[in-house]
Amino acid sequence: MQKLILGLFFIVFTAVAFCQTPEPQIKKEDSLAVKQKDTTSKLSKLVDKFLDGPKKEGEEKAKIQDYLIISSENDTTHVDTTLTIHKDYKFNYLRRDNFGLIPFSNIGQTYNSLTYNFQNTKLLPSFGATARHFNYMEIEDIFYYRVPTPLTELLYRSALEQGQLADSFFTVNTSPQLNFSIAYKGLRSLGKYQQILTSTGNFRFTTNYSTKNDRYVMRGHVVMQDLLNRENGGLRENEVELFEQGDVEFLDRSLFELNFQNAESVLKGKRFHLDHAYNIVRKDTTSSHQLRVGHIISFEDKFYQYDQRTAEEEFFGEAFSSSAFKDLVTLERLTNQLNVNYSNSLLGDIQLNLNQEHYNYGYNKVVVLGGNTITNRLKGDVISAGGTYKKAFKKFKLYGDLGINVSGDFTGNYIKGEAEFKFADNIFAKASINHSSRAPNFNALLYQSNHQSYNWRNNFNNIETQQLAFQIKFKELLNLSLDFNTISDYVYFKQDENATAIQEIKAFQNNNTINYLRAKLGNEFRFRKFALNNTILYQKVENANNTLNVPEFTIRNTLYFSSHLFKKAMYLQTGVTFNYFTKYYMNAYNPLLAEFYVQTDRKLGEFPRLDFFINAKIRQTRIFLKAEHFNSSRTGYDFYSAPNYPYRDFIVRFGVVWNFFL
């Protein structure tokens, strides 16, 4: 309550200070620097100078549309400093809308998935340890920039007990042709339960360059990531009843005894990526053709390590050594791609790719178990070919993408087609189809551990998926997406039927064909300054035999009020968000593998989560104050992120995002 009062006081005090000089509302299409009215307030002049930067006489201010953000697929947007309900949804550790995910009790821990997207355009297995990869930034998560003036963004958010989350970003164009950006997201949070500390860091450096005549273009990045979690194994079975009864003595969550106190896991990775191309023929006023040759080289080195001071044989099963151990697995990948792109105003954009990838996954030891030798490495080279096609004709767009492994130890292929018709700026329909065949993740194929049950070398079939998807959007009133998936030879983790310990988990393959339907509806209704934003997800699974479990309904509703205050010096949003999903056999978490596995012992869900928020925008600063899960003590202590892993209790958290345009 003290934090809530202090937060409200801070917002009001800041608003009053900024209100000395009224400022027009800055919209996306407006200039970033708005000429201020004459004022005698020295405080207002100092604030204006600090926020807007020095202004040279006669200098034309840049527009917000000039601050460009470029994705790995070359899609371009611009910086957006507005405050919307979607900004509230994205103000979290992942910095993206986490609808369909439920976080663990401490920020920076893993998330349990309430839904799955089986669209795939990859040809080789992924690393594994999927529970630790939610905040691991892949190539498609890195963006490049082009800005007329230096841009800085600072994010701060309070964490859960002794810690904070901070994300700092800076980008500058040293010339119109050359841009650099540097960013670091760091988190440390102790958490409310014992042995659940998180300490993570994501460093990013990008560069974006083109010659004056745009003949040569280059983008590259360096990313280094260090994600550490202490692992407690969840509540012991005899503690679960104490938690669910709401025993007053154990409302201090640090008093619970957890399954173990001496384990931690860490995922580390570094990547060097370069994407460059040369335009042999480029489009201009005299030519409608473009011919470009390109090259992409990417090297990534990552490892996952699980440490424990004593082997927990009661939990994970019999071990080779009962003393301290470290399970360490590494993956090195070197990818080279040569591509040729031809673009014609009549035919469209056609690109052909030739890829060579070297992979080296495994361990530094060979395991002999039951007279059988388990190899320690999956190592080799794969050559693949593919291409893309794009065509835009008035309001109609076509996109195609395909790839196939030509040689190597792994077979694989995919094809994706997409068609979109845009009736107006915010009214469109889209249909897509995707087929994929790819080997399971590396850790399902090969795994080694000090615990004997966690040693295997599997020869699974490729996982084959087909997806047919549709989307219709009509302004804010309707956003409907529907996809139907069939999955063959699905690979999953579950408890070994002959297990004698709490968790003896192995990888299995379902030879049936699973049918999986998803329908998601989003809309927003407005009445004057009030709005109701809704997201409803319906899911149905057939023939899965409890190997793919999802809740039938997942719901999020937000009722909120928006208005300008203090002569439009501050924009305020306040309201309540309701989250809910129906009961189902929620996947359990295995910290040794860093994977979720299926269980059929207990259904979890049907607990409401209510969040009250007050968000404000003052110039280029967005302030967020949220009372999370404020109903936790009134609607029953049956809230879980995974079996034996309780969700968060009521907590008040504060955060801010601040942009500087120099």
C-alpha positions in Angstrom: 0.0 0.0 0.0 2.9 2.4 0.7 4.3 1.7 -2.7 0.9 2.4 -4.3 0.6 5.8 -2.4 4.1 6.8 -3.3 3.5 5.9 -6.9 0.3 7.9 -7.1 2.1 10.8 -5.4 5.0 10.6 -7.9 2.6 10.7 -10.9 0.6 13.7 -9.6 3.8 15.6 -8.6 5.4 15.0 -12.0 2.3 16.1 -13.8 2.0 19.3 -11.9 5.7 20.1 -12.6 5.2 19.5 -16.3 2.0 21.5 -16.4 3.8 24.8 -16.0 3.7 25.0 -19.8 0.9 23.2 -21.7 2.1 21.0 -24.6 0.0 19.8 -27.5 -0.6 16.1 -27.7 2.2 14.6 -29.8 0.8 12.1 -32.3 2.7 9.9 -34.6 2.3 12.2 -37.5 3.3 15.3 -35.6 6.8 16.7 -35.3 8.8 15.3 -32.4 9.8 18.8 -31.3 6.8 21.1 -30.9 7.5 24.8 -30.5 6.6 25.8 -27.0 4.5 28.8 -26.0 6.2 31.7 -24.4 6.3 31.4 -20.7 7.8 33.1 -17.7 8.3 29.9 -15.8 12.0 29.1 -15.5 11.2 25.5 -14.5 9.3 24.9 -17.7 12.1 26.3 -19.8 14.6 24.0 -18.1 12.3 21.0 -18.6 11.7 21.8 -22.2 15.5 22.2 -22.9 16.2 18.9 -21.1 13.5 16.9 -22.9 13.7 18.3 -26.4 17.4 19.1 -26.6 19.1 22.2 -27.9 17.6 23.8 -31.0 19.7 25.7 -33.5 18.1 28.7 -35.0 16.5 27.9 -38.4 17.0 24.2 -37.9 14.1 22.0 -39.1 13.1 19.4 -36.5 12.9 15.7 -37.5 9.6 14.0 -37.6 8.9 10.8 -35.8 8.4 9.0 -39.1 12.1 9.6 -39.7 13.2 7.4 -36.8 13.2 4.0 -38.6 13.2 0.5 -37.1 14.2 -2.3 -39.6 13.6 -6.0 -39.0 15.7 -8.9 -40.1 13.2 -9.4 -42.9 13.6 -5.8 -44.0 10.2 -4.7 -42.8 10.3 -1.1 -41.7 8.4 0.8 -39.0 9.1 3.9 -37.0 9.5 4.8 -33.3 6.2 5.1 -31.5 6.0 7.0 -28.2 2.3 6.9 -27.9 0.5 5.3 -24.9 -2.0 2.6 -25.8 -3.4 -0.4 -24.0 -1.1 -2.5 -26.2 1.9 -0.7 -24.7 0.6 -1.9 -21.3 0.5 -5.5 -22.5 4.1 -5.2 -23.7 5.5 -3.6 -20.6 7.0 -6.8 -19.1 10.3 -8.7 -19.0 9.9 -10.0 -22.6 8.8 -6.6 -23.9 6.1 -8.2 -26.0 2.5 -9.2 -25.5 2.6 -12.4 -23.4 -1.0 -13.4 -24.0 -1.0 -17.2 -24.1 1.9 -17.4 -21.6 1.8 -17.6 -17.8 5.0 -16.5 -16.0 6.5 -18.2 -13.0 6.5 -16.5 -9.6 9.7 -14.6 -10.1 10.4 -12.3 -13.0 13.0 -13.7 -15.3 12.0 -17.3 -14.7 10.4 -19.4 -17.4 6.8 -19.3 -18.8 4.3 -22.0 -19.2 2.7 -22.0 -22.7 -1.1 -22.0 -22.9 -1.1 -22.1 -26.7 1.3 -23.3 -29.5 2.0 -22.1 -33.0 3.1 -24.9 -35.3 4.0 -22.7 -38.3 7.7 -23.5 -39.1 10.2 -22.3 -41.7 13.3 -23.9 -40.2 15.2 -26.9 -41.6 17.4 -28.0 -38.8 16.8 -29.0 -35.1 16.8 -26.3 -32.5 19.1 -26.5 -29.4 16.5 -27.6 -26.8 16.2 -26.3 -23.2 13.1 -24.5 -24.6 11.9 -23.4 -21.1 15.0 -21.1 -20.9 14.7 -19.6 -24.4 11.8 -17.2 -23.9 14.2 -14.3 -23.3 16.9 -15.6 -25.6 17.1 -13.2 -28.5 17.3 -14.9 -31.9 18.2 -13.4 -35.2 14.6 -12.3 -35.9 14.5 -10.5 -32.5 17.2 -8.1 -33.4 16.4 -4.8 -35.1 18.4 -2.2 -37.0 17.9 1.6 -37.1 18.2 4.7 -39.2 17.7 7.9 -37.3 18.2 11.6 -38.1 19.3 12.5 -34.6 20.6 10.4 -31.7 17.9 8.4 -30.0 18.0 6.9 -26.4 15.4 4.8 -24.7 15.6 3.9 -21.0 13.3 1.4 -19.3 13.1 0.7 -15.6 10.7 -1.6 -13.8 10.8 -2.8 -10.2 11.2 -6.6 -9.7 10.2 -9.0 -7.0 12.2 -8.6 -3.9 15.7 -7.0 -4.0 16.2 -6.3 -7.7 15.1 -4.4 -10.8 14.8 -4.7 -14.5 16.5 -2.1 -16.7 16.8 -1.9 -20.5 19.0 0.8 -22.0 19.2 1.6 -25.7 21.1 4.1 -27.8 21.4 4.6 -31.5 23.0 7.2 -33.7 23.7 7.8 -37.4 27.2 9.1 -37.8 26.2 9.9 -41.4 23.1 9.3 -43.4 24.7 6.0 -44.6 26.0 4.6 -41.3 24.1 3.7 -38.1 25.2 2.1 -34.8 23.1 1.0 -31.9 24.0 -0.5 -28.5 21.6 -1.9 -25.9 21.7 -3.9 -22.7 18.8 -5.5 -20.8 19.7 -6.6 -17.3 17.7 -8.1 -14.5 18.3 -9.3 -11.0 15.4 -10.4 -8.8 15.5 -12.5 -5.6 11.9 -13.6 -5.7 9.4 -14.4 -2.9 10.3 -18.1 -2.6 13.6 -19.6 -1.6 16.2 -20.4 -4.2 14.5 -18.7 -7.1 16.9 -15.8 -7.8 17.3 -14.7 -11.4 20.2 -12.8 -12.9 20.1 -12.2 -16.7 21.7 -10.0 -19.2 21.2 -9.4 -23.0 23.8 -7.2 -24.7 23.1 -6.1 -28.3 25.2 -4.2 -30.8 24.0 -3.5 -34.3 25.3 -1.6 -37.4 23.5 -0.6 -40.6 25.4 0.7 -43.6 24.8 1.6 -47.2 26.8 3.5 -49.8 25.6 6.8 -51.1 24.3 5.2 -54.3 22.8 2.2 -52.4 24.8 -0.2 -54.4 26.2 -1.9 -51.3 24.1 -2.5 -48.2 25.2 -4.2 -45.0 23.6 -5.1 -41.6 25.2 -6.9 -38.8 24.9 -7.5 -35.1 26.7 -8.9 -32.1 24.6 -10.4 -29.3 25.9 -11.8 -26.0 23.4 -13.3 -23.5 23.8 -14.7 -20.0 20.6 -16.1 -18.4 21.0 -17.6 -14.9 18.2 -19.0 -12.7 18.4 -20.7 -9.4 16.2 -23.8 -9.3 14.2 -25.0 -6.3 12.2 -27.9 -7.9 8.9 -26.4 -6.7 6.9 -27.0 -3.6 7.2 -30.4 -1.9 4.1 -32.5 -2.0 3.4 -32.0 1.8 3.7 -28.2 1.3 1.1 -28.0 -1.5 -1.8 -28.4 0.9 -0.4 -25.6 3.2 -0.2 -23.3 0.2 -3.7 -24.0 -1.1 -5.3 -23.6 2.4 -3.8 -20.2 2.7 -2.1 -21.0 6.0 -1.4 -17.6 7.7 2.1 -18.8 8.8 3.1 -19.5 5.2 1.8 -16.2 3.6 5.5 -15.3 4.0 6.5 -17.5 1.0 10.1 -17.7 2.0 9.1 -20.1 4.8 8.1 -22.9 2.4 10.5 -25.8 2.1 11.3 -26.5 -1.5 12.4 -29.7 -3.2 16.1 -28.6 -3.2 18.2 -25.6 -2.2 21.4 -26.2 -4.1 20.8 -26.0 -7.9 21.0 -23.5 -10.6 20.9 -23.4 -14.4 22.4 -21.1 -16.9 22.0 -20.5 -20.6 24.8 -18.5 -22.3 25.2 -17.6 -25.9 27.0 -15.3 -28.3 26.3 -14.6 -31.9 28.0 -12.7 -34.7 25.8 -12.0 -37.7 26.5 -10.3 -41.0 24.0 -9.7 -43.9 25.3 -7.8 -46.9 24.4 -7.4 -50.5 25.5 -5.7 -53.7 23.0 -4.3 -56.3 24.3 -5.1 -59.7 21.3 -3.4 -61.3 19.1 -1.2 -59.1 15.8 0.4 -59.7 15.8 4.1 -60.6 14.0 6.4 -62.9 15.5 4.7 -65.9 15.1 1.1 -64.9 12.2 -1.0 -63.4 14.5 -4.0 -62.7 16.8 -4.8 -59.8 19.4 -7.6 -59.6 21.2 -8.1 -56.3 23.6 -10.7 -55.0 23.8 -11.2 -51.2 25.7 -13.1 -48.6 24.7 -14.0 -45.0 27.2 -15.4 -42.5 26.2 -16.2 -38.9 28.1 -17.9 -36.1 26.5 -18.8 -32.8 28.0 -20.5 -29.8 25.7 -21.4 -26.9 25.6 -23.7 -23.9 23.2 -24.8 -21.2 24.5 -26.0 -17.8 22.7 -27.4 -14.8 24.7 -27.4 -11.5 23.8 -29.1 -8.2 25.9 -29.6 -5.1 24.4 -33.0 -4.4 22.5 -35.4 -6.7 18.8 -35.5 -5.9 18.2 -39.2 -6.6 14.8 -39.1 -4.9 13.8 -36.4 -7.4 15.7 -37.3 -10.7 16.5 -40.9 -10.1 19.7 -42.9 -9.6 23.0 -41.0 -10.3 26.5 -42.0 -11.3 27.9 -39.7 -8.6 26.0 -38.5 -5.5 28.4 -35.5 -5.0 28.4 -32.1 -6.8 28.0 -32.3 -10.6 27.6 -30.2 -13.7 25.6 -31.2 -16.8 26.9 -29.1 -19.7 25.8 -29.3 -23.3 27.1 -27.0 -26.1 26.1 -26.1 -29.6 28.1 -24.4 -32.3 26.5 -23.3 -35.6 28.1 -21.6 -38.6 25.8 -20.7 -41.4 26.6 -19.3 -44.8 24.0 -18.3 -47.3 24.4 -17.1 -50.9 21.4 -15.5 -52.5 20.4 -13.9 -55.8 17.5 -11.5 -55.9 15.7 -10.3 -59.0 13.0 -7.7 -58.8 10.7 -6.5 -61.5 7.7 -4.3 -61.3 5.7 -6.7 -63.4 6.9 -10.1 -62.1 7.5 -9.2 -58.5 10.5 -10.0 -56.2 12.2 -13.4 -56.7 15.1 -14.7 -54.5 17.0 -18.0 -54.7 19.1 -19.2 -51.7 21.9 -21.7 -51.3 22.8 -22.5 -47.6 25.6 -24.4 -45.9 25.4 -25.0 -42.2 27.9 -26.6 -39.9 26.6 -27.8 -36.5 28.4 -29.3 -33.5 26.2 -30.3 -30.6 27.1 -32.5 -27.7 29.2 -33.3 -24.6 32.8 -33.8 -23.7 32.3 -37.4 -22.5 31.0 -40.7 -23.7 28.5 -42.6 -21.5 28.3 -46.4 -21.2 25.0 -47.5 -19.7 23.8 -51.0 -19.4 26.5 -52.2 -21.8 25.4 -49.7 -24.4 27.7 -46.8 -25.5 25.9 -43.4 -25.9 27.7 -41.2 -28.3 28.6 -37.7 -27.2 28.3 -35.7 -30.4 26.0 -34.8 -33.3 28.3 -33.1 -35.7 28.1 -32.5 -39.5 27.2 -30.2 -42.4 23.9 -29.7 -44.2 23.4 -28.1 -47.6 20.0 -26.7 -48.4 18.4 -24.7 -51.1 15.3 -22.5 -51.1 13.7 -19.3 -52.3 11.2 -16.6 -51.7 8.6 -14.7 -53.8 6.9 -11.4 -53.2 4.4 -9.6 -55.3 2.2 -6.5 -54.5 -0.5 -5.4 -56.9 -2.6 -2.5 -55.7 -4.3 -3.8 -52.6 -3.3 -7.4 -53.1 -0.1 -9.1 -51.8 1.4 -12.5 -52.4 4.3 -14.1 -50.5 5.9 -17.5 -50.9 8.8 -19.2 -49.1 10.3 -22.7 -49.4 13.4 -24.6 -48.4 14.8 -28.2 -48.6 17.8 -30.0 -47.2 19.8 -31.3 -50.2 22.6 -33.2 -48.4 23.6 -34.0 -44.8 22.5 -36.2 -41.9 19.2 -34.3 -41.4 16.4 -34.3 -43.9 13.9 -31.5 -43.9 11.7 -29.2 -46.0 9.1 -26.5 -45.7 6.8 -24.5 -47.9 4.8 -21.4 -47.0 2.3 -19.4 -49.0 0.5 -16.3 -48.0 -2.1 -14.0 -49.7 -3.4 -10.7 -48.3 -6.0 -8.3 -49.5 -6.1 -4.8 -48.0 -9.5 -3.0 -48.2 -8.3 0.0 -46.3 -5.6 1.0 -43.8 -7.1 -1.1 -41.0 -9.3 -3.5 -42.9 -7.8 -6.6 -44.5 -8.0 -10.3 -44.9 -5.2 -12.8 -45.1 -4.8 -16.5 -45.7 -1.7 -18.7 -45.4 -0.7 -22.3 -45.8 2.4 -24.0 -44.3 3.9 -27.5 -44.5 7.0 -28.5 -42.6 9.1 -31.5 -42.0 12.0 -31.1 -39.5 14.0 -33.3 -37.0 13.2 -32.9 -33.3 15.3 -30.6 -31.1 18.8 -31.8 -30.4 18.1 -32.5 -26.7 15.4 -35.0 -27.7 17.8 -36.8 -29.9 20.8 -36.8 -27.6 21.1 -36.1 -23.9 23.6 -36.9 -21.2 23.5 -36.3 -17.4 24.9 -37.4 -14.1 21.4 -38.9 -13.5 21.2 -42.3 -15.3 17.7 -41.9 -16.6 18.6 -38.8 -18.5 21.0 -40.5 -20.9 19.6 -41.3 -24.4 20.3 -41.3 -28.1 17.0 -41.4 -30.0 16.4 -42.0 -33.7 13.1 -40.2 -34.1 11.2 -39.5 -37.3 10.9 -36.0 -38.5 8.0 -34.0 -37.0 5.6 -33.1 -39.9 3.1 -30.3 -39.6 0.6 -28.7 -41.8 -1.2 -25.4 -41.0 -4.0 -23.6 -42.8 -4.6 -20.1 -41.3 -6.9 -17.2 -41.9 -7.1 -13.7 -40.5 -9.7 -11.0 -40.9 -9.4 -7.5 -39.3 -11.9 -4.7 -39.4 -10.5 -1.7 -37.6 -10.7 -2.2 -33.8 -14.0 -3.9 -33.9 -12.9 -7.3 -35.2 -9.6 -9.1 -35.3 -10.3 -12.8 -36.0 -7.6 -15.4 -36.6 -8.1 -19.1 -37.2 -5.7 -21.9 -37.9 -6.1 -25.6 -38.3 -3.0 -27.8 -37.7 -2.2 -31.4 -38.2 0.9 -32.8 -36.5 2.5 -36.2 -37.2 5.2 -37.9 -35.2 5.0 -35.2 -32.4 7.9 -35.4 -29.9 7.3 -34.6 -26.3 8.6 -35.2 -22.8 6.9 -37.2 -20.1 7.5 -39.3 -17.0 8.9 -42.8 -17.7 6.3 -45.4 -16.9 8.9 -47.4 -15.0 10.1 -44.5 -13.0 10.7 -44.8 -9.2 11.7 -41.1 -8.6 9.5 -38.0 -8.7 10.8 -36.9 -12.1 12.4 -39.4 -14.4 11.6 -37.7 -17.7 12.3 -39.0 -21.2 11.6 -38.0 -24.8 8.8 -39.9 -26.6 7.2 -39.7 -30.1 3.5 -39.9 -30.8 2.9 -41.8 -34.0 -0.7 -40.6 -34.3 -1.7 -37.6 -36.4 -2.9 -34.8 -34.0 -5.5 -32.3 -35.0 -5.2 -28.9 -33.4 -7.6 -26.0 -33.9 -7.2 -22.5 -32.7 -9.6 -19.5 -33.0 -8.6 -16.2 -31.6 -10.9 -13.1 -31.4 -9.8 -9.6 -30.5 -11.8 -6.4 -30.4 -12.2 -3.1 -28.6 -15.4 -1.2 -27.9 -15.2 2.5 -27.1 -17.7 4.8 -25.4 -16.4 8.3 -25.0 -13.4 8.0 -22.7 -14.0 4.4 -21.7 -12.9 1.3 -23.7 -13.2 -2.5 -23.3 -10.5 -4.5 -25.0 -11.1 -8.2 -25.4 -9.0 -11.2 -26.4 -10.5 -14.7 -26.4 -8.7 -17.8 -27.6 -10.5 -21.1 -28.2 -8.5 -24.3 -28.7 -9.4 -28.0 -29.4 -7.1 -31.0 -29.7 -8.0 -34.4 -31.1 -6.0 -37.7 -31.2 -3.3 -36.4 -29.0 -3.7 -39.0 -26.2 -2.7 -36.3 -23.7 0.6 -35.6 -25.4 -0.5 -32.0 -26.4 -2.6 -30.4 -23.7 -4.0 -26.8 -23.8 -6.9 -25.0 -22.1 -10.1 -24.9 -24.1 -10.5 -21.1 -23.4 -8.0 -18.4 -22.6 -9.5 -14.9 -21.9 -8.2 -11.4 -21.3 -10.5 -8.4 -20.8 -9.4 -4.9 -20.0 -11.8 -2.1 -19.0 -10.0 1.2 -19.0 -10.5 5.0 -19.0 -8.3 7.4 -21.0 -8.1 11.1 -20.9 -5.9 14.2 -21.2 -5.3 16.1 -17.9 -3.7 19.3 -16.9 -4.4 21.2 -20.1 -3.2 18.2 -22.1 0.2 18.1 -20.4 -0.4 14.5 -19.3 -2.3 11.6 -20.9 -3.7 9.1 -18.4 -5.0 5.6 -18.7 -6.3 3.6 -15.8 -8.3 0.4 -15.6 -8.5 -3.3 -14.7 -7.3 -6.3 -16.6 -8.9 -9.8 -16.2 -7.0 -12.9 -17.2 -8.5 -16.4 -17.0 -8.1 -19.9 -18.6 -10.0 -23.1 -18.1 -8.7 -26.1 -16.3 -6.6 -28.6 -18.2 -3.6 -31.0 -17.6 -1.1 -28.2 -17.4 2.5 -29.2 -18.3 4.9 -29.7 -15.5 8.4 -28.2 -15.3 11.7 -30.2 -15.2 14.7 -27.9 -14.2 17.4 -30.4 -15.2 16.2 -30.5 -18.8 14.8 -27.0 -18.8 11.8 -28.4 -20.5 8.1 -28.8 -19.8 6.6 -32.3 -19.8 3.1 -33.6 -20.0 1.3 -34.9 -16.9 -2.1 -36.3 -16.4 -2.3 -36.4 -12.6 -4.0 -33.1 -11.9 -5.9 -30.4 -13.8 -5.0 -26.8 -13.0 -6.5 -23.5 -14.0 -9.8 -21.6 -13.6 -8.3 -19.0 -11.3 -8.9 -15.3 -12.2 -6.1 -12.8 -12.2 -7.0 -9.2 -11.8 -4.6 -6.4 -12.3 -5.3 -2.7 -11.6 -3.1 -0.2 -13.5 -2.5 3.5 -13.8 -0.4 4.5 -16.8 0.5 8.1 -17.8 2.4 9.8 -20.7 4.2 13.1 -20.2 6.0 14.3 -23.3 8.1 11.3 -24.4 7.9 9.5 -21.0 5.5 6.7 -20.2 4.9 5.8 -16.6 3.4 2.5 -15.5 2.0 1.6 -12.1 0.3 -1.8 -11.6 -1.2 -3.7 -8.7 -0.8 -7.3 -10.0 -3.1 -10.1 -9.0 -4.8 -8.0 -6.3 -7.5 -10.6 -5.9 -5.0 -13.3 -4.9 -6.1 -13.5 -1.2 -9.8 -13.4 -2.0 -10.3 -16.0 -4.8 -8.4 -18.9 -3.3 -4.9 -20.1 -3.3 -5.1 -22.5 -6.2 -3.1 -20.4 -8.7 -0.2 -22.2 -10.3 2.1 -21.5 -13.2 2.9 -25.3 -13.3 2.3 -28.2 -11.0 4.0 -27.4 -7.6 5.0 -23.9 -8.9 2.6 -21.3 -7.5 1.9 -18.1 -9.5 2.6 -14.7 -8.0 0.8 -13.2 -5.0 -0.5 -9.6 -5.0 2.3 -7.1 -5.6 2.5 -3.4 -6.6 5.2 -2.7 -9.3 6.3 0.6 -10.8 8.0 1.3 -14.1 8.9 3.9 -16.7 10.0 4.2 -20.3 11.8 7.4 -21.3 12.8 8.4 -24.8 15.4 11.1 -25.5 15.6 12.7 -29.0 18.7 14.9 -29.2 
